[in-house]
């Protein structure tokens, strides 16, 4: 597969055979960014623990996904109240069709 010019330029700034300390790794990641969207970074950390030692922890990301979901029901006017009673946040027909367009 052929890669683009930005990708090839980014690879020239990165040495895959080298292990970077955390500060330098962050600098390299920021420097080799080549996509026009927010890229994903995968991190592997060697903690040098024994076989009997384990690490369990969680990380809270700064931009969390919101769990709240809103339901929009497209229905005839005589069924609007029934849809709202069933848990829909919005119900109707023509007014919501125009908003969705």
TORKEPA-396012 format. One record per residue (C-alpha): residue in three letters; residue number from 1; x, y, z. Coordinates in pm, 1 decimal, m for minus. Layout:
REM TORKEPA-396012
+------+-----+----------+----------+----------+
: rest :  nr :     east :    north :       up :
+------+-----+----------+----------+----------+
:  ALA : NUM :        X :        Y :        Z :
...
+------+-----+----------+----------+----------+
REM end
This chain:
REM TORKEPA-396012
+------+-----+----------+----------+----------+
: rest :  nr :     east :    north :       up :
+------+-----+----------+----------+----------+
:  UNK :   1 :      0.0 :      0.0 :      0.0 :
:  UNK :   2 :    135.5 :    337.9 :    m95.6 :
:  UNK :   3 :    147.7 :    601.8 :    177.1 :
:  UNK :   4 :    107.5 :    974.5 :    131.8 :
:  UNK :   5 :    373.5 :   1243.1 :    137.9 :
:  UNK :   6 :    290.3 :   1360.1 :    491.5 :
:  UNK :   7 :    317.6 :   1005.1 :    624.8 :
:  UNK :   8 :    656.9 :    948.3 :    462.2 :
:  UNK :   9 :    786.7 :   1280.6 :    599.4 :
:  UNK :  10 :    666.3 :   1188.7 :    949.7 :
:  UNK :  11 :    851.4 :    855.3 :    939.5 :
:  UNK :  12 :   1178.9 :   1034.8 :    873.5 :
:  UNK :  13 :   1147.2 :   1210.0 :   1212.5 :
:  UNK :  14 :   1092.4 :    887.1 :   1408.0 :
:  UNK :  15 :   1334.1 :    604.7 :   1496.3 :
:  UNK :  16 :   1139.1 :    282.3 :   1560.5 :
:  UNK :  17 :   1443.6 :    103.8 :   1703.3 :
:  UNK :  18 :   1490.6 :    354.3 :   1985.5 :
:  UNK :  19 :   1315.7 :    363.5 :   2323.6 :
:  UNK :  20 :   1209.2 :    713.7 :   2422.8 :
:  UNK :  21 :   1158.1 :    851.1 :   2772.0 :
:  UNK :  22 :    810.9 :    990.3 :   2838.3 :
:  UNK :  23 :    891.7 :   1357.2 :   2777.6 :
:  UNK :  24 :   1076.2 :   1290.5 :   2451.6 :
:  UNK :  25 :    805.2 :   1048.6 :   2334.9 :
:  UNK :  26 :    539.0 :   1317.5 :   2378.5 :
:  UNK :  27 :    750.0 :   1561.9 :   2179.7 :
:  UNK :  28 :    798.2 :   1308.7 :   1899.2 :
:  UNK :  29 :    426.8 :   1223.5 :   1887.4 :
:  UNK :  30 :    334.5 :   1590.2 :   1853.3 :
:  UNK :  31 :    603.2 :   1643.4 :   1589.6 :
:  UNK :  32 :    512.4 :   1351.2 :   1362.7 :
:  UNK :  33 :    139.1 :   1421.3 :   1348.2 :
:  UNK :  34 :     40.3 :   1390.5 :    983.6 :
:  UNK :  35 :   m337.7 :   1332.5 :    967.6 :
:  UNK :  36 :   m597.6 :   1606.1 :    948.5 :
:  UNK :  37 :   m796.4 :   1460.9 :   1239.3 :
:  UNK :  38 :   m726.8 :   1368.9 :   1602.9 :
:  UNK :  39 :   m502.9 :   1064.0 :   1586.0 :
:  UNK :  40 :   m486.3 :    773.4 :   1830.7 :
:  UNK :  41 :   m170.1 :    705.5 :   2028.0 :
:  UNK :  42 :    m94.3 :    362.2 :   2173.0 :
:  UNK :  43 :    140.1 :    349.8 :   2473.4 :
:  UNK :  44 :    332.7 :     48.3 :   2604.5 :
:  UNK :  45 :    499.8 :     84.8 :   2944.0 :
:  UNK :  46 :    760.0 :   m154.4 :   3086.3 :
:  UNK :  47 :    725.0 :   m137.0 :   3466.1 :
:  UNK :  48 :    985.1 :   m407.8 :   3538.6 :
:  UNK :  49 :    764.1 :   m582.9 :   3793.2 :
:  UNK :  50 :    803.3 :   m939.3 :   3911.9 :
:  UNK :  51 :    561.4 :  m1213.2 :   3807.2 :
:  UNK :  52 :    376.4 :  m1198.2 :   4139.2 :
:  UNK :  53 :    327.1 :   m821.4 :   4125.4 :
:  UNK :  54 :     30.8 :   m675.0 :   3941.2 :
:  UNK :  55 :    m85.9 :   m326.0 :   3862.8 :
:  UNK :  56 :   m454.4 :   m244.9 :   3842.3 :
:  UNK :  57 :   m570.5 :    106.4 :   3791.4 :
:  UNK :  58 :   m802.5 :    318.2 :   3584.6 :
:  UNK :  59 :   m755.2 :    643.8 :   3403.0 :
:  UNK :  60 :  m1021.0 :    909.6 :   3363.8 :
:  UNK :  61 :   m989.4 :   1073.6 :   3026.4 :
:  UNK :  62 :  m1044.8 :   1450.3 :   3007.6 :
:  UNK :  63 :  m1312.9 :   1428.2 :   2736.8 :
:  UNK :  64 :  m1547.3 :   1156.1 :   2847.5 :
:  UNK :  65 :  m1824.4 :   1009.9 :   2638.8 :
:  UNK :  66 :  m2163.9 :   1117.6 :   2755.8 :
:  UNK :  67 :  m2402.5 :    836.0 :   2835.6 :
:  UNK :  68 :  m2719.1 :   1039.3 :   2794.5 :
:  UNK :  69 :  m2921.8 :    941.6 :   2488.7 :
:  UNK :  70 :  m3222.0 :   1124.9 :   2354.3 :
:  UNK :  71 :  m3488.1 :    953.5 :   2146.2 :
:  UNK :  72 :  m3673.9 :   1130.5 :   1865.0 :
:  UNK :  73 :  m3993.5 :    963.5 :   1743.6 :
:  UNK :  74 :  m4143.9 :   1051.9 :   1407.0 :
:  UNK :  75 :  m4517.3 :    995.9 :   1442.8 :
:  UNK :  76 :  m4859.8 :   1134.8 :   1362.3 :
:  UNK :  77 :  m4998.9 :   1406.9 :   1587.4 :
:  UNK :  78 :  m5243.5 :   1170.5 :   1759.2 :
:  UNK :  79 :  m4952.6 :    949.1 :   1879.6 :
:  UNK :  80 :  m4723.4 :   1226.9 :   2014.0 :
:  UNK :  81 :  m4833.1 :   1197.1 :   2377.0 :
:  UNK :  82 :  m4801.7 :    818.9 :   2366.0 :
:  UNK :  83 :  m4442.1 :    846.3 :   2240.0 :
:  UNK :  84 :  m4351.7 :   1102.0 :   2507.4 :
:  UNK :  85 :  m4504.9 :    882.9 :   2779.0 :
:  UNK :  86 :  m4297.9 :    587.8 :   2652.5 :
:  UNK :  87 :  m3976.4 :    781.5 :   2715.7 :
:  UNK :  88 :  m3909.3 :    973.2 :   2396.2 :
:  UNK :  89 :  m3746.3 :   1312.9 :   2442.8 :
:  UNK :  90 :  m3904.5 :   1450.3 :   2124.6 :
:  UNK :  91 :  m4205.6 :   1339.4 :   1921.8 :
:  UNK :  92 :  m4378.8 :   1480.1 :   1619.1 :
:  UNK :  93 :  m4358.5 :   1486.3 :   1244.4 :
:  UNK :  94 :  m4328.3 :   1791.1 :   1023.2 :
:  UNK :  95 :  m4144.5 :   2023.7 :   1263.3 :
:  UNK :  96 :  m3873.4 :   1764.7 :   1335.0 :
:  UNK :  97 :  m3838.3 :   1658.4 :    972.8 :
:  UNK :  98 :  m3746.6 :   2017.1 :    885.8 :
:  UNK :  99 :  m3493.6 :   2035.4 :   1172.4 :
:  UNK : 100 :  m3328.2 :   1708.0 :   1070.7 :
:  UNK : 101 :  m3288.9 :   1820.5 :    709.4 :
+------+-----+----------+----------+----------+
REM end
